[in-house]
Amino acid sequence: MKAPADTPPALTVSALTAGIKGLVENRYTRIYVEGEISGWRVFPSGHAYFTLKDPGAQIACVMFKSSLERCKARPLLADGAKVLVYANATVYPPRGNYQLTVLAAKAVGAGDLMRRYLELKAKLEAEGLFAAARKRPLPFLPRRIGLVTSSAGAVVHDMCRVLTRRFPALEIRLYPALVQGEEAPATLVAGLDWFNGNTDWKADLLIVGRGGGSFEDLFCFNDEALVRAVAASRIPVISAVGHETDYTLCDFAADVRAGTPSMAAERAVPERAELLRRLQRLEDALAAAMRAAYEWNAQRVDHLATLLVPALRARADGCARRLDRLGAALAPLLEKQQLAAEGRLARLADALTAASRLRVRDLSAHVNELAAKLDMLSPYAVLERGYSITTTAAGEIVRAPSDVRKGDVIHTRLGKGAISSTVS
């Protein structure tokens, strides 16, 4: 397209940028600007880069090392701080943007977001929500890990890569949530509720987080409902929001805070290869300890054996000598006891003999008395006076002639002797 003949010459981009640069830098030099710090970051070079903002606009700022070192308010400069800066407005042609080169700064209070952050932090801290006593240790070797983060971006891929590299046999599930903006807290809370209420797939550990960003970008992780949901989770939670220098209220409520999502993945599971190496070292150490203990005990047994044989021999000799002394002392006592027992036995024998004789005499007298009485009552005594007793061959007494028949053999007992006869 050709420009009309009456138009002024076209400007190059560089010329236009140079013109804007002159206008800005000549007009806005040595000015005071008030706003809230966001995205504060100090680089290894010592230069600080941040954004100064208010509800209507924002502007990039740089504070070089020399100015930062001279700044008395340096400890107060952080995300959310409300500051008054003394600066020059400059244009950076390579990118075509403008920025403030800050020469000095002083804090004038907390910004709105920082004020809300500090007020909620104080409230929840007073309730004991951040107390160390309520934080639980992470499981040593979780088998199922739930992730509550965005499904887009590198964060979820980085965490999965680190987790599976460290321990391949893991089960990982993602609940995709928003991680920035007004609707983010509700989706993050929904993710925590889903994992805590799921009975089919029970997670051992949860990681809630996102990658780096400004204070405003991360502010959804300061939502009260989300912080309370993290604290109330029945499953241990690692909070991994932003970078190491970023702190959200979720970090304080979680059981463990990790500086970055990748660091959270490293905290979540041990490295399998390192565990195997550690087990091998422990196995080697145990084998060596058992070997050393065996050798030491074997030497100890040998040493005790060398001490035990003489000790047992000396003990046996001592016992033998004591037995000899006891035997020598016991022999007279036994002899005396034997003599006393023999004397007592002799006395008992004499007494028994005398008692036996007396008893035999008494029994003989009694027998004689009974015999006399028996003789008096015996039918045979009558025979001595001239009477006789006749019995049949069967031994039955014959009292009348009718008790026998002719030809029967009968026996007659006399006082002295007997006569056998036949009935005729």
C-alpha positions, 0 to 999 in steps of 0.5 A: 500500500502506497501512502498518499502523496501529501502524507508526511514520511512514514516513521520506522518502529525505532523512530516512533519508539525513540520519540515516545521514549523521549516524551516519556523520559523527559516528562516523567522523571524524578516522580513519586508513584504509589501502588502495591507490589506484586511479583517481587523477585530479586535475581542473583545479580542483585537487581529486583524486578516487580510490578506496581499496581492499583485497581486500574492499572499496573506498570513493570518496575526495576530496582537496580542493586545499588538502589536496593542496597541503599533502601532502608525499607528493603525488609518490607518490600514484598508481594502485597506491600503498599509503597511509595517509590521515587523513580524515572519512567523509561522506555525499553525499545527492544520490547517496546514497553515502558517501566519505572526505574526505581531509585528509592522506596518506602512502605506506606502500609499493606495493600488490599490483598495483603491486608486480607491475607494477613487478617485471615492468617491471624484468624485461622492461626488463632483457631489453631488451624496452623498448629504443628500438633495437628499436622500428620506425618506423610506415609512412608511409601504411599501406593496411591497419590491424588493430584489436585491441580490444572490438567493444562501446563507443565506442572502435572506432567512434571509431578507425574514424571518425578513421581514415576521416576522415583517409584515406578509402581505408583497409582496416580489420579488427577482431579483437574481444577482451576488454579487461578481466578475467582472460580478456582477455590471452589474447584480445588475444594471439590477436588479435595472432597472427591478424593476424601469421599471416594471409597473405590479408589482411596488415596494415601496422599494428596498434592495440591498446587500449581506453578509460579505466578504473581501474588495475585495469581496465587491468591486463590490458594488463600481462600478461607473455604479452601484452607479449611478443606485442606486442614479438614482432609482425612488424607495427608496433604502436601501444599505445593504452590508457586516457588520456594519464596511464595507462601499461601495460607494453604501452605500453613494448613497442609501437613507438609509444605513444598517449595515447588510442585516438583519438590512436592513429588520428591517429598511424596515418595522415596526413590526406589533405587535409593531404597534398594541401595539402602536395603543392601547397605543394611543387609551388608551391615547386618551380615557383618555385625552378625559375623563379628558378634559370632566371632566375638562370642566364639572367642568369649566362649573359648576364653571362658572355657579356659577359665572354667576348667581350672575353676571346676577342678578347684571347686571339685577339689574343695568339695572333696576336701570338705567331704573328707572333713565331714566324713571324719567328723561324721564317723564318730557321731555315726558310731556313737549313734550306732552304739546307742541304737544297738543298746536300745535294740537290746533293751527292747529285745529283752523287754519283748522276750519277757513280755512274750513269756508272760503272755504265753504263760497267761495264754496257756493258763487260759487254754487249760481253763477252757480245756477243763470246761470243754472236758466237762461239757464233752459227751466223751467225758460221760463214756469215762463213767461207763456209758457208750455211744452207738452210731451207724456206718454213716455216723448217725447216733442210734437212739432206738432199735428201730434206727437200724436193720438186720445186717447193719454195721454199727460202731460202739464208742466206749470210754476207752476204744470202740467196738464194731458189730453187725445187727442180727 
